[in-house]
Amino acid sequence: MNKLHIKKGDTVYVNTGEDKGKTGRVLRVLVKDQRAVVEGINMVSKHTKPNAKHPQGGIIKMEAPVHVSNLNLLDPKTNKPTRVGHRIDETTGKKVRYSKKSGEEIK
């Protein structure tokens, strides 16, 4: 399994598909499937039986996973989509992600 360029909590931009041009926060990353669940993106209707969480049951709108190739991280400086690079931080010696456009470190 390879590491992915996005992590939980990142703000991403959708490149393609029905939600093209929208942005959202990553709620969950499925590394094995190379997919991510993004807040408010790729909404689907799910039919549920009554349970403790939803006593009425019925149809619920929820986010479905999106392939990570369709997502770009947002640059922290310009708030525009950017590619992600990796480099070793001089002070800590740890590997960090950075924006290819502005060179700014991504937290």
Buried (B, 14 or more C-beta within 10 A) or exposed (E): EEEBBBBEEBBBBBBEEEBEEBBBEBBEBEEEEBBBBBEEBBEEEEEEEEEEEEEEEEEEEEBEBBBBEBBBBBBBEEEEBBEBEEEEEEEEEEEEBBBEEEEEEBE
